[in-house]
Amino acid sequence: MQNKNRQFVLARHPDGMPKESDWSLVETPIAEPGEGEILVRTLWLSVDPYMRGRIAPSKSYAKGVEIGEVMQGGGVGEVVRSRNPAFKQGDIVESMAFGWQEHVVLKPAGTRKVDPRHGPIRYALGVLGMPGLTAYFALLEVGRPRPGETVVVSAASGAVGQVVGQIAKLAGCRAVAVAGEDDKLAWCRAELGYDAGVNHKTAGDLGAAISAACPNGVDVYFDNTAGPITDAVMGLLNLRARIIQCGRVAVSNKPGPDIGLRFHGHYIVTRCRVEGFLVFDYVNRYDEGLRALGRWVKEGKLRYREDIIDGFEHMPKALIRILKGENFGKQLVKVSDEPRG
């Protein structure tokens, strides 16, 4: 192993849509693990919409990336050196603390072993990882869908949305997908079981299009985007509807505050509940969620699509792709080959 570790560090806080030049690719020596730590070779890196908020100068629910710091992000990798008896060389692990780098020293807290027998190890970054757990807990604990209700999902073909729709169907609901491409919507219906779909880019009158797809109104709205899609859904809420605010990718690149319609009166009329969601609030129940998700995958009840880019040097490009809605499925970057056997 060469003693070089390539890393992407933040060069500047983006103004609007990020550019590849907002990061710098640097080389540093590979660090040695301290007592209780492990050195891991990165195999796969996750690319997720939340990363846009981490490179904004404004405060958020988690500490952002400072200029000159390694870009944050989760990954899966192989243990190459261990100073912790709970991990051995060759173990496959997942953590949100990888960052955009080819080698990382990890502490045991927040690092979990990945069992290859449960499926491809990269699934630990998708359906059997943070996106899958987000869909599971957000829909079932916050949305609380009941049989026969209508569940609308924005960014329905994305890493989280594709799982949400399938869990909604398992719960006996009518699932309506909102996405920005006809091929994504066709896939949502044919492969995931969504009952209807709306293309928010071509619909024209978006409210009318979603209304036509939801003849009985909307009982649960899983909001991955905020912005115009949310504005369109709000007027269709049923009494006691539940809104899960999971993401805001549609407005994350806009400078200044997001000024939209005001729905306070509608909240009163419908007595709806709006709740923001962070999967980290459920960390003590991850095992429960992973057992359920793993069982559904094994039984063929959950299908999952990935969008894979090969090459560590493409990390910035991969993030920009998802912020523009160009990915189809969970966005991953393959950093290095998986170990054989």
ABEGO torsion letter per residue (X at the ends): XBBBBBBBBBABBBBEBBBAAABBBBBBBBBBBBBGBBBBBBABBBBBAAAAAAABABBBABBBBBBGBBBBEBBBBBBABBABAABBBGBBBBBAAAEBBABBBBBABGBBBBBAAAEBAAAAABAABAAAAAAAAAAAAAAGBBBGBBBBBBGAABAAAAAAAAAAAAAGBBBBBBBABAAAAAAAAAAAGBABBBBAAAAEBAAAAAAAABAAEBABBBBAAEEAAAAAAAAABBBGBBBBBABAAAAAABBEBBBBBBAAAAAAAAGBBBBBBBAAAAAAAAAAAAAAAAAAAAAGABBBBBBBBBEAAAAAAAAAAAAAGABBEBBBBBABBBBBX
